[in-house]
C-alpha cells in the first residue's frame, strides 16, 4: 500500500507487499524489495536498493543500500536490528 501523501518517483521499482507511509519520499532509480515497510517521512535517495523484508524507520534518510532482513533508522540510516 502506498499512501496518497507519499511521493514515489515514476522510475522507482517497488516489489510486492510494500507499505509506504505518508510523507515518505522515494527518489528515482530506487529499488524496493518485496515485503518492506517504509516509515512516514523517510527519504530514499536516488539509486539506493532496499533489500527484501526490510524496515526503514520513520524520518530516516537512506543514502546507501539496505541489506535484506534489517531495520534501519536515523540520518544517515544505519542498521539498528537484524530480523533473522
Buried (B, 14 or more C-beta within 10 A) or exposed (E): EBBEEBBBEEEBEBBEEBBBBEBBBBBEEBBBBBBBBBBBBBBBBEEBBBBBBBBBBBBBBBBEEBEBBBBBBEEEBBEEEEEE
